[in-house]
């Protein structure tokens, strides 16, 4: 190739500890271990081993980060500024290229809401995220966001930041139909076909029925993309995944 292409990537669902170690040592900013094919005890042991190694290579780690929010907020801000300056360099470069959209991947909630207090979201996360996204918004590049768990309080913030779509709208802690009715004129929704439910444990017919229900209720007016509520894992029978795709292809036309 005759051009330098900036690459920022995280690895999803790695299958063994050694590969996780290699990727972390090579500088990947995020990895995810998938032990879903193992027995529960083996899965827990593998996940613990990866987490312990990853923590030893992190700047703070999640627990220390939470404590430093109260014990040393200046350090937290300093570290966040280092990362956001680097991320803004990336978005500036991306804004010069012919890209169709930008995907912001930033899990910041659990099933009950934000991982940290809303005032920290307001004071720490919003201004820095806005700085990072500004070069993309100046070029009218659509911005999509991934955030697992309960996104009810995040959606108004995401809209104000200029984010156009959000994923994956987990069904166990979000009512996508209520969210679409309230915010569908400003935000598109991607996902919500239940990985922990019908996709993994239902029949192909049940998957077709659920996917059709989503399309019938969410497609009017636009702003819905059929997708699973998380990455497809080994728990999902191939015929169920195919049923979701084929139903979307058959009925998901505006």
C-alpha positions as CSV (number, residue, x, y, z in Angstrom):
1,X,0.0,0.0,0.0
2,X,1.2,3.5,-0.7
3,X,-0.5,5.1,2.3
4,X,-0.1,4.7,6.0
5,X,-3.4,3.5,7.5
6,X,-4.0,4.1,11.2
7,X,-5.3,1.0,12.9
8,X,-7.0,0.9,16.3
9,X,-8.6,-2.4,17.2
10,X,-9.6,-4.5,20.2
11,X,-10.0,-8.3,20.1
12,X,-13.3,-9.9,21.0
13,X,-13.7,-13.5,22.3
14,X,-10.2,-14.9,22.3
15,X,-10.2,-18.6,23.2
16,X,-7.1,-19.1,25.4
17,X,-4.9,-17.4,27.9
18,X,-1.7,-17.5,25.8
19,X,-3.3,-15.6,22.9
20,X,-4.6,-13.0,25.3
21,X,-1.1,-12.5,26.7
22,X,0.4,-12.2,23.2
23,X,-2.1,-9.6,22.2
24,X,-1.7,-7.5,25.4
25,X,2.1,-7.6,25.1
26,X,1.8,-6.4,21.5
27,X,-0.2,-3.4,22.6
28,X,-3.8,-4.2,22.0
29,X,-5.8,-1.8,24.2
30,X,-8.6,-4.3,24.9
31,X,-9.1,-8.1,24.8
32,X,-12.0,-10.3,25.7
33,X,-11.7,-14.0,26.7
34,X,-14.5,-16.4,25.7
35,X,-14.8,-19.5,27.9
36,X,-18.4,-20.2,27.0
37,X,-17.4,-23.6,25.5
38,X,-15.8,-24.7,28.8
39,X,-17.4,-26.0,32.0
40,X,-18.4,-23.3,34.5
41,X,-15.4,-23.9,36.8
42,X,-12.9,-23.9,34.0
43,X,-14.5,-20.8,32.5
44,X,-14.2,-18.9,35.9
45,X,-10.6,-20.0,36.3
46,X,-9.6,-19.0,32.8
47,X,-11.3,-15.6,33.1
48,X,-9.7,-14.9,36.5
49,X,-6.3,-15.7,35.0
50,X,-6.8,-13.3,32.1
51,X,-8.1,-10.6,34.3
52,X,-5.2,-10.8,36.7
53,X,-2.7,-10.6,33.9
54,X,-4.6,-7.7,32.2
55,X,-4.7,-5.8,35.5
56,X,-1.0,-6.0,35.8
57,X,-0.6,-4.3,32.5
58,X,-3.2,-1.6,33.0
59,X,-2.6,2.0,34.0
60,X,-5.0,1.9,36.9
61,X,-7.4,-1.0,36.7
62,X,-11.1,-0.7,37.3
63,X,-10.9,-0.9,41.1
64,X,-8.1,1.6,41.5
65,X,-9.8,3.9,39.0
66,X,-13.0,3.9,41.1
67,X,-11.0,4.7,44.3
68,X,-9.0,7.4,42.6
69,X,-12.1,9.3,41.6
70,X,-12.5,10.2,45.3
71,X,-8.9,10.0,46.5
72,X,-6.9,11.6,43.6
73,X,-9.2,13.1,41.0
74,X,-6.3,15.1,39.5
75,X,-4.5,11.9,38.7
76,X,-7.6,10.5,37.0
77,X,-8.0,13.7,34.9
78,X,-4.4,13.7,33.9
79,X,-4.5,10.0,32.8
80,X,-7.8,10.7,30.9
81,X,-6.3,13.7,29.2
82,X,-3.4,11.6,27.9
83,X,-5.7,9.0,26.5
84,X,-8.2,11.6,25.0
85,X,-5.3,13.5,23.4
86,X,-4.2,10.3,21.7
87,X,-7.8,9.4,20.7
88,X,-8.3,12.9,19.3
89,X,-5.3,12.5,17.1
90,X,-6.9,9.4,15.7
91,X,-10.3,11.0,15.0
92,X,-8.5,13.9,13.3
93,X,-6.8,11.5,11.0
94,X,-9.9,9.5,10.4
95,X,-11.8,12.7,9.5
96,X,-9.4,13.2,6.6
97,X,-10.3,9.8,5.2
98,X,-13.3,8.5,3.2
99,X,-15.0,6.6,6.0
100,X,-18.7,5.8,6.2
101,X,-19.1,6.1,10.0
102,X,-17.2,6.0,13.3
103,X,-17.9,3.4,16.0
104,X,-17.4,4.6,19.6
105,X,-17.0,1.6,21.9
106,X,-17.2,2.7,25.5
107,X,-19.0,0.4,28.1
108,X,-19.9,2.7,30.9
109,X,-22.9,1.1,32.6
110,X,-24.2,-2.0,34.3
111,X,-27.8,-3.3,34.6
112,X,-28.8,-0.5,37.0
113,X,-27.3,2.4,35.3
114,X,-23.9,4.2,35.1
115,X,-20.8,2.6,36.5
116,X,-19.8,5.9,38.2
117,X,-21.8,8.8,39.6
118,X,-23.6,11.0,37.0
119,X,-21.6,14.0,38.1
120,X,-18.4,12.2,37.0
121,X,-19.9,11.5,33.7
122,X,-20.8,15.2,33.3
123,X,-17.5,16.6,34.5
124,X,-15.0,14.0,33.2
125,X,-16.4,11.9,30.3
126,X,-18.7,14.3,28.4
127,X,-16.2,17.2,27.6
128,X,-13.4,14.8,26.7
129,X,-15.6,12.6,24.5
130,X,-16.9,15.7,22.8
131,X,-13.4,16.8,22.1
132,X,-12.6,13.5,20.6
133,X,-15.7,13.4,18.4
134,X,-15.5,17.0,17.2
135,X,-13.3,16.4,14.1
136,X,-15.8,13.7,12.9
137,X,-18.8,15.9,13.5
138,X,-17.2,18.8,11.6
139,X,-17.1,16.4,8.5
140,X,-20.6,15.1,9.2
141,X,-19.4,11.6,9.7
142,X,-22.1,9.5,11.4
143,X,-21.1,8.4,14.9
144,X,-22.5,5.1,16.4
145,X,-21.9,4.0,19.9
146,X,-21.7,0.7,21.7
147,X,-22.5,0.5,25.4
148,X,-23.7,-2.7,27.1
149,X,-26.2,-2.7,30.0
150,X,-28.7,0.0,31.0
151,X,-28.4,2.9,28.6
152,X,-31.6,4.8,29.7
153,X,-29.6,7.7,31.2
154,X,-26.9,7.6,28.5
155,X,-29.2,8.2,25.5
156,X,-29.9,11.9,26.1
157,X,-26.2,12.5,26.6
158,X,-25.3,10.6,23.5
159,X,-27.9,12.6,21.5
160,X,-26.4,15.9,22.8
161,X,-22.9,14.6,21.7
162,X,-24.2,14.1,18.2
163,X,-24.3,10.3,18.3
164,X,-26.7,8.9,15.7
165,X,-27.2,5.2,16.8
166,X,-26.6,3.1,19.8
167,X,-25.9,-0.7,20.3
168,X,-26.8,-3.3,21.5
169,X,-29.8,-2.3,23.7
170,X,-29.7,-5.3,26.0
171,X,-33.2,-6.6,26.5
172,X,-32.8,-7.6,30.2
173,X,-32.3,-4.0,31.3
174,X,-33.7,-1.9,28.5
175,X,-37.2,-1.7,26.9
176,X,-36.4,-0.9,23.3
177,X,-40.0,-0.2,22.4
178,X,-40.2,2.5,25.1
179,X,-36.8,3.9,24.1
180,X,-37.8,4.0,20.4
181,X,-41.1,5.8,21.1
182,X,-39.3,8.4,23.3
183,X,-36.1,8.9,21.3
184,X,-36.7,7.4,17.9
185,X,-36.9,10.8,16.2
186,X,-33.3,11.5,17.3
187,X,-31.6,8.2,17.8
188,X,-31.4,4.9,15.9
189,X,-31.2,1.5,17.8
190,X,-29.1,-1.5,16.8
191,X,-29.6,-4.9,18.4
192,X,-31.9,-6.3,21.2
193,X,-32.4,-9.8,19.8
194,X,-31.7,-11.6,23.0
195,X,-28.4,-13.5,23.1
196,X,-29.1,-14.7,26.6
197,X,-32.6,-15.8,25.6
198,X,-34.2,-16.8,22.3
199,X,-31.0,-16.7,20.2
200,X,-29.2,-19.2,22.5
201,X,-32.0,-21.2,23.9
202,X,-35.0,-20.9,21.5
203,X,-35.9,-22.7,18.3
204,X,-35.4,-21.2,14.8
205,X,-39.1,-20.6,14.7
206,X,-39.0,-18.7,18.0
207,X,-36.1,-16.6,16.7
208,X,-38.0,-15.8,13.5
209,X,-41.1,-14.8,15.6
210,X,-39.1,-12.5,17.9
211,X,-37.1,-10.9,15.0
212,X,-40.4,-10.3,13.1
213,X,-41.9,-8.7,16.2
214,X,-38.9,-6.3,16.5
215,X,-39.2,-5.4,12.8
216,X,-43.0,-4.9,13.0
217,X,-42.8,-2.6,16.0
218,X,-39.5,-0.8,15.5
219,X,-39.2,-0.4,11.7
220,X,-42.0,2.2,11.2
221,X,-40.4,5.6,10.8
222,X,-36.9,4.0,10.4
223,X,-34.2,3.9,12.9
224,X,-33.8,0.2,13.7
225,X,-31.1,-2.3,12.7
226,X,-31.7,-6.0,13.4
227,X,-28.8,-7.4,15.5
228,X,-28.1,-9.6,18.5
229,X,-27.9,-8.1,22.0
230,X,-24.2,-9.1,22.2
231,X,-21.5,-10.8,20.2
232,X,-22.5,-14.2,18.8
233,X,-21.0,-16.9,21.0
234,X,-20.7,-20.7,20.9
235,X,-24.0,-20.9,22.8
236,X,-26.0,-19.8,19.7
237,X,-27.0,-22.6,17.4
238,X,-26.0,-21.7,13.8
239,X,-29.6,-22.4,12.7
240,X,-30.8,-19.7,15.1
241,X,-28.4,-17.1,13.9
242,X,-29.4,-17.9,10.3
243,X,-33.0,-17.6,11.2
244,X,-32.4,-14.1,12.5
245,X,-30.5,-13.0,9.4
246,X,-33.0,-14.6,7.0
247,X,-36.0,-13.0,8.8
248,X,-34.3,-9.6,8.6
249,X,-33.6,-10.1,4.9
250,X,-37.2,-11.2,4.2
251,X,-39.1,-8.7,6.3
252,X,-36.7,-5.9,7.1
253,X,-37.2,-3.7,4.1
254,X,-38.7,-0.2,4.4
